[in-house]
Amino acid sequence: MDIGVVLVAMMGVAGTLGGALLTQRGAERAKRRELEMTQTIQEARENRELRRRCYSELHRDARQFATALSRHLYVLRDGPPGEEDIRVLEDSKATYRDRWSEALMIAPDSVISPARELNGRLTRVHGQVKRLEQGNARPGETLRSAAESQHGLWSPIGAMREAMRRDLGVSEGSEDGADLPSDGSAFVRDFVASSVRQV
């Protein structure tokens, strides 16, 4: 038997086995890349869904807190608030505060910036309403000034909402006034002649 033939045969077998091994490794790499890409897409979907839920809840709870402040102003206008009135306002504040804390851990800076502006305004209006409720109003604080401040919350709520929609990719432009109540001047007029009754 010729050594050359044996070497050629061995090279052929090695080539066949090596080709199969290389094909298998290539298929494994492709499968691994496919799994990594699928995992990345799934994580992106989950992250987007988490942000969407967080944004939806924060927007809802900010609106409910602003509405609770409005309701509380009407209660103050009509007389001293009852325990239930105070509890409703404080529960609304606590729910909003929980959502705000969650958003701080989830939302990007492009959403946090307008949300922080709104948070500061909500806090200031709440403080003003509570001082009026307790009979400790600062100079210049009246039901009317509190109503004007409360009405001023709707614009930053809209700005926060728009930033959230842009981050989620569902909006490119502004929908001015989307969160504004239909007639803020009527709300403020309700408090023109009102004075805070001592509790």
N, C-alpha and C positions, 0 to 999 in steps of 0.2 A: 504494500500500500504506500502510496506516495504521500509524503509529509505535506506537500503543497495542497493536496486535495483535502486532507484533514484540517489544515489551517483555514482553508476557504469555508469548509463546512462549519467549523467552530465560529468563524466570523459571521456567517449567515445566521446561526442560532443566536449568537450574542446580539446581533443587530435586531433580530425579531423580538427577542426578550427585552432588549433596551428600548426599542420603539414602543412596545406595549407599556413598559414602565413609565416612559416619558409621557405617553398619552394619558395614562392614569394620573400622574402628578399634575398635568395640565388641567385635567378634568376636576381634580380636587381643588386646585387653585381657583378655577372658575366658579365652582360651587361655593367655596369660601367667600369669594368676592360677592357673589349673588346673595348669600346669607347676610353678609355685612351690610350690603345695600338695602336689603329688605328690612333689616333691623333699624338702620338709620331712618328709613322712611317711616317705619312704625313709631319710632321715638319722636320724630317730628310731628306726626299726627297726634300722638298722645300729648305732646307739649302744647300744640295748638288747641286741642280740646280742653286742656287744663286752663290755658289762658282765656279761652272763650267762656268757660264756666265762671272763672274768677271775675272776668270783666262784666259779665251779665249780672252776677250777684252784687258786685260793687256798685254798678250803675243803678240797679234796682234799689239797693239799700240807701244809697246817697239820696235818691229821689224820695224815698219813704221818710228819711230823716228830715229833709227839707220840708216835706209835707207835714210831718209831725210838729216841726217848729211853727209852721203857719197855723196849724190847728191850735197849738198852745197859745199863740198870740190872740186868737179869737176867744179862747177860754179866759185869758187874762183880761181882755176887754170887757167881758161879761161878768166878771167877778173873780173871787179867789178860786184857784184850782183845787180840785179834790185830789185825794191820794191816787185815784185811778188815772186822772189826767197826768199827774207827775210821773206815774209808773209807765204810761204809754210813751211819753217823751224819752224817758231814760232807757227804756227797752229798745227804742228805735236807735238811740245813740249807741248803745252797747252793741247792737247787731251791726251797725255801720262800722264801728271801731274794729270789730272782728274781721270784717271784710277788708278794711283798709290794711290791717296788719298782714293778712294773707297776700294782698296785692303787692305789698312791699317786697315779698319774697319771690314773687312770680313775674311781675311785669317789668318790661325794659324801661330804661330812663325816658324814652319818648312818651310813655304813658304815665310814668310816675310824676313827671314834671307838672302836667296839668292837674293830675289827681292830688298832688301836694298842695297846689294853689286852692283847689276846692276844699280840701281837708282843713286848711287854715281858716278859710271863710266860714265853713260849717262850725268850727270850734268857736270862732269869734261871735257868730250869731247866737249859738247856744249859750255862751257866757252872758251875752246881753239879755237874752230872754230869761235866763235864770236870775240875773240881778233884778230885772223888773219883777219877776215872780216873788222874790224875797224882799222887795221894797228897798233894795240897795243900789238903785240905778245911779250910774255915773252922770256927771253934768252933761246935759244934751241927750241923754238916752231917754227915749219915749217909746210908746207903742208904735208911733208912726216911724220913727227912725229904725226901730227893730224890724218893722214890716218892710221898709225900703231895703234894709240889709238882707232880709230873708228873700225878697224878690230878686235881689242881685245874685242869689245862688244859682239861678237857672242857667245863666250864661256859662259859668265855669263847669256846670254839670254837662252842658252841651259840648264844651271844649274837650272835656275828659272823654266823653262818649265818642267824639270824632277821632281822638288819638287812639282809642281802643279799636275802632273800626279799621283805621289805617293799618294798625299793627297786625290785625287779622287778615288784611288784604281784601276787605269787603267794601272799602270806600276810598276814593281818591280825592274827593273834594269835600267842601264844607256844606253842611245842610243847616244853614243859619236858622236859628229859632226852633229847631226840632224838639228841644226840651222845654221851651218857654211856655208857661201857661198862656192862655189866649189873651187875657187882659190884665196885666199887672197893675195898671193904674187903678182899676176898680178895687183890687186887694188893698193897695196902700190907702185909698180913700176911706176904706172901712175903719181906719185908725186915725183920721184927721182930728176929730173932736174928742177922741177917747183919752182918758187919763187912766193911769194904773191905779186900781183900787188897792188899798193896803190890805195885805193878807193877814 
